[in-house]
Amino acid sequence: MESDERELYSVGEVAERLGLHVRTVRNYVRDGRLKAVRIGKQYRISRADFEALTSTPDSADSADSADSADGAGPAADGIPRGRHVEVSSIVQIESVSPESASRLSTLVTASVQAVRDTPDALRIQLVYDKERARLKIVILGGAADTAAVLNLLDDVLGPGNDLLPTEGWESDRA
């Protein structure tokens, strides 16, 4: 009961309560998704900020009905369970010419920009390694939006689709 009355939590305690790795919680703090105060070399998270991360915007007004109706509120052990789902995916594409990498980067970026007004907008990072002819795409966001980007990539890169040439450009590299 003492831990429920505390006003500040360590990163480790928050990670344990959420069932996450400590690094994930630190990344939330660094990304600004979880507010924290740095005390010495450690972060401390207030109970209000912890609850803001774990609850949905409507749950504060109807906490009693959420607890009994669908189990979305705190579980029997008193630990809040949020409904936030975030997917992180890394797509690595080999044998990509610089021109194709640029085209694919533009396509993916434009598709993500189209749904920017959602509360959990996708975050995309693209890295092209010219020496290895490799494009890496890092996707962070909601499950449905991430799936849409992965389906787009599958459609563009799938068999029978020659939108991105795979032969002939390698001789130009040498």
Salt bridges, closest charged atoms under 4 A:
ASP4 OD1 - ARG17 NH2 3.09
GLU7 OE2 - ARG47 NH2 2.71
GLU13 OE2 - ARG6 NH1 2.55
ASP70 OD2 - ARG83 NH2 2.37
ASP77 OD2 - ARG81 NH2 3.36
GLU86 OE1 - ARG33 NH1 3.06
GLU86 OE2 - ARG123 NH2 2.71
GLU94 OE2 - ARG134 NE 3.05
ASP120 OD2 - HIS84 ND1 3.94
ASP129 OD2 - ARG132 NH1 2.84
